[in-house]
Amino acid sequence: METQLLRGLLPPYMLSVIIPTISGREETLHRCMASYEETLAGTPYEIILIKDWPTWPAACNEGYRRSKGGVVHFTADDLEALPGWHIPALLHLSVHNELPAPFVYDYQSPPEGRWANEEDGPPGSIPKFTRIPILTRTQYEKIGFWPSIVYYADYWVSEKGRTVGIETRMIEGYSFVHHWSQIGRVDSKENMDTAGAEFNRLVKEMKRA
């Protein structure tokens, strides 16, 4: 089933998993990679590690340049992919020109419990953004390279997608656990305020275009 879905997207029918990481996060990276290797068994895929780039979106852009898959998935080294995560996302991409948005569980809560991003809405809802982007190559190239801001780049992906006719939608089963590594975090008030101002400027620029 997985191969058939990928084959219907773009050749080569491979899923490219791009993992930006930084020094000091080797333990969480190991868990992250193990979860992808386990859940993607039997699926054509590649894992691309991008280490110690200045920002997450800059690393994602570089990962895209190195990727070969017809679908590209951008994750983080403190995420854990849950079983079957890719099937509903790939199925949705194969029939809809939309960005799947995930259900993310906090590591302190069991996956069968309430998800941490409940504000994004139930399955089928249109959230503000996709927290863990997965796109076809056509979608990525239509949206374009992501701005190298230290925060809110995932917001930008969905906002830019809407300007080119690509909506974002919550997809049941596209699910992950977030382990919240504190090593190298950049979400200080100063960084978030600076990135927020740049994000708002970019959104205004998009709407004027």
N, C-alpha and C positions, 0 to 999 in steps of 0.2 A: 504493500500500500504506500509506504513512504517513498519508495523509488518512483512509483507511478506519479505521485503528486509532484515530486521534484522535476521529473521528466516533462511535465506539462507546463513548467514555468519558463526557464531559460537554460539553454545548454551552456556549459556542461552541467548536467543535473546533479550538482553538488551543493551542499549547505556549508557556507563559510561561517565559522564561529570566531568572532574577533574579540580577544580578551586583552584590553589594556591593563597593565599591571605596573607596580613600582617595587623597588627594593624594600625589603622588610615585610612584605606580604606573602612570603613563600608558603606559609601554612594555609592561609585562606585560598591562595591560588591552587594549591594541590587539591583541596576539597572541591573547588570550582571545576577544575579540569576533570577530576574523577567523576563528577556528576554528569558532565557532558559525554564523557567516554562511555559511561554506563547507559545513559538514556538514548544515545544515538547508535547503539550497537545495531548493525544491519542496515544502517542508512549511509549513503555516500556523504562524507563530510571531511572538512579540514579544520584544524584549530590553528589560528594565527595569533601568536603572542606579540604584543607591542610593549616593550618595557621602557619605563623611565622617560616617556615623552612629557612635555611641559603641561599639557592638559588632556583630559579624557577625549574631547572631540578631535583634537589634533592626532591623538593615537588612533581614533576610529577612522579618520580620513586616511591615515597611512595604512591601516589594516585593509581598508577597501582597495587601495592601490595594489596591495599584494595578493588580494583574494582572487579566486578563480570560479567560485560558485555562482549559480544562477540566483541564489537567495543569500543575503548577508544578514547575519545576526550579531548585534553589538551588545555585549554583556559587561559585567564587572567582576573583578577577581574575588569579591566577597559575596557573590551570589551562588546559590545552589540550584541547579535545574531539577525540577521535579519530574517524575516519570510521565512520559507522553506529552511533555510540554510542546514539542514541535509539531505534532500532528494537527491540532486545531488551527495553529498559526499558518502552516503550509496549506491546509485546505482552504482557509479564508483567503490567502493570497492568490490561490489558484482560480478563484471565482469572483473576487472583489478587488477593485483598485482602492484598497484602504490599508492603513497601518494597524496591525493587531496591537492592542494594549494589554499588558499582563495583569494578573492577580499576584500580588507580592505579599508573602507572609513574613512576619517578624520571627526571627529565630527563637524567641521566647514563647511563641504560640505554635501549637501543632498545626500542620498544613490542613487538617480537616476542620480547623476552627475558623474564626473570622479573619479575613485578610486585613493587612495593615493599611492598604490604600482604599478603604471603603468609600472615601469621598469621590473616587473616580466613577462609582456607580456599579450596578449589577451587570451581568452579561448582556451585551448588545447596546450598552450605553455609549454615548460619545463623551469621553473625558477631555480634559484640557490638553493632555499630551500622553504619549506612550513612554513609560518609564524605562522600558527595555526594548529598543527598536529592533524590528526585523523587517526587511524590505526586499523586494526584487531588485535586480540591478537596474531595471528600467525606472523604478520609483526613485532609487537613490540618485541616479543621474538626472532625473527631472527635478528633484529637490535641490541637488547640488551639494558641494562640499560644505561641511558644517563650520560655523564660526568658532574660532579657538578661544572661547570664553570659559572661565573656570567653573561656571555653574550655569544652569538653565539651557544647556545645549539641547537636551532632550525636549524641552518646551519648544525650542526653535524648530526642531525637526517637524513636529506636528503643525505648528503655525505656518511654516513654509509649505508643508504638504497641502494645507487647505487652500493656499493661494494658487496652487497648480491643480486643484481638483482632486486631491487625495485626502480623504477624511481619516480620522483615527477612531477605532471602536474597541470596546472591551470584549475580549474573547475568552470564554470559559475554557479552562484546561491549559491555557497558556500561562503557566504558573511557576513561581520561583520562591525560594526562601532567601531573605536578606540577612546576612550575619553581621553587618554593621562594623566592619573593621575600623578601628580608630587611627590606624597608622596612615599618616599622610593626608588626612581629611582636610578639605579646603573650605568647608562650609562655615567659616567664621562670619560674623555680622558684616565686617568690612568687605570681605570677598563677595558675600552675597549681595550687598548693596551695590558694589561696583559692577558685578556681573548683571544684576537686575537692571541697572541703568543702561548698560550696553544692550541687553536683550530688548528693552523697551524701545531703544533707538532703532534696532534692527527691525522690529515689528512695524514701527511707523514707516520705515523705509520700504518694507515689503508692500504695505497697503497703498503707498504712493505710486509704486511701480505699475 
